[in-house]
Amino acid sequence: MGWTQPALARGSKIPPMDIEQIEVVLDEAWTALEDENIDAALAAIAKLVAEAEIQPYMGEVILLEVQVRLRGGDRPGAAAALERQPAPDADDDNLLLARAELALAEWRIPEARELYTRLVVSVP
């Protein structure tokens, strides 16, 4: 997967984030979630999506957004985050976990159980 420069391509004076910056913002978002600061976590997610080519991190970003939105009581937003994924990757553990957590939050217990089982089986 190649990195692109979407911000520069659009004529912006703000260069895209590099890998270290992406990881710093991801850490900030996870910390905000742990601190129950939903707005800060969503702001960090929006920053990632808007300013960086995050394809290698997309599964983690989607998982993070699903968890943040579920914690904030926004099940439709969590479902929308999963629908925005660029290409379904059945093997991405982050996406499996995100789908399982949404299914559980929506009381689709058999589906959640199946997804959690697939997740456990996929871990070496």
C-alpha positions in Angstrom: 0.0 0.0 0.0 1.5 3.3 -1.0 1.3 6.5 0.9 -0.2 9.4 -0.9 -0.2 13.1 -0.1 -3.8 14.1 -0.2 -3.5 17.4 1.7 -0.8 18.6 -0.7 -2.6 17.3 -3.7 -5.6 19.5 -2.8 -3.3 22.5 -2.6 -3.2 22.7 1.2 -0.2 24.2 2.9 -0.5 21.6 5.6 1.6 18.5 4.7 0.1 15.1 5.4 1.1 13.3 8.6 3.9 10.9 8.7 3.8 7.5 10.4 5.0 8.8 13.8 2.4 11.6 13.8 -0.4 9.1 12.9 0.7 6.9 15.8 0.7 9.9 18.2 -2.8 10.9 17.2 -4.0 7.3 17.5 -2.5 7.2 21.0 -4.3 10.5 21.9 -7.6 9.1 20.6 -7.2 5.9 22.7 -6.3 7.9 25.8 -9.3 10.2 25.3 -11.5 7.1 25.0 -10.0 5.6 28.2 -10.7 9.0 29.9 -14.3 8.9 28.7 -13.6 12.1 26.6 -15.8 11.2 23.6 -15.5 14.6 21.9 -11.6 14.6 22.1 -11.5 11.0 20.7 -13.8 11.9 17.8 -11.8 15.0 17.1 -8.6 12.9 16.9 -10.3 10.4 14.6 -11.5 13.2 12.3 -8.0 14.6 12.2 -6.6 11.2 11.2 -9.2 10.7 8.5 -8.9 14.3 7.1 -5.2 14.8 7.2 -3.5 11.5 6.5 -3.5 8.6 4.2 -4.2 6.0 6.9 -4.9 2.9 4.9 -2.5 0.8 6.8 -4.2 1.9 10.0 -7.8 1.9 8.7 -8.8 -1.2 10.7 -7.6 0.3 14.0 -9.2 3.7 13.2 -12.5 2.0 12.5 -12.3 -0.1 15.7 -11.5 3.1 17.6 -14.4 5.0 16.1 -16.9 2.1 16.7 -15.8 1.9 20.4 -15.9 5.7 20.9 -19.4 5.9 19.3 -20.7 3.0 21.3 -19.3 4.4 24.5 -21.1 7.7 23.7 -24.4 5.8 23.0 -24.3 6.4 19.2 -25.1 3.0 17.7 -26.1 4.4 14.3 -22.7 6.3 14.2 -20.9 3.1 15.1 -22.6 1.2 12.3 -21.9 4.1 9.9 -18.2 3.9 10.8 -18.1 0.2 9.8 -19.9 1.0 6.5 -17.3 3.6 5.6 -14.5 1.1 5.6 -12.7 1.3 2.2 -12.6 -2.4 1.5 -13.9 -5.2 3.6 -11.1 -7.3 4.9 -12.5 -10.4 6.7 -9.0 -11.1 8.1 -8.5 -7.8 9.9 -8.8 -8.5 13.6 -9.6 -4.9 14.3 -12.6 -5.0 12.0 -13.7 -8.4 13.4 -13.6 -6.9 16.9 -15.5 -3.8 15.8 -18.2 -5.8 14.1 -18.5 -8.1 17.1 -18.8 -5.2 19.6 -21.4 -3.5 17.4 -23.4 -6.8 17.1 -23.2 -7.2 20.9 -24.3 -3.6 21.5 -27.3 -4.2 19.2 -28.1 -7.5 21.1 -27.4 -9.6 18.0 -25.9 -12.2 20.4 -25.5 -15.2 17.9 -23.7 -12.9 15.4 -21.5 -11.4 18.1 -20.6 -14.9 19.4 -19.7 -16.1 15.9 -17.5 -13.0 15.3 -15.7 -13.2 18.7 -15.1 -16.9 18.0 -13.6 -16.1 14.6 -11.4 -13.5 16.4 -10.2 -15.9 19.0 -9.4 -18.5 16.3 -7.5 -16.0 14.3 -5.1 -15.2 17.1 -2.0 -17.3 16.9 
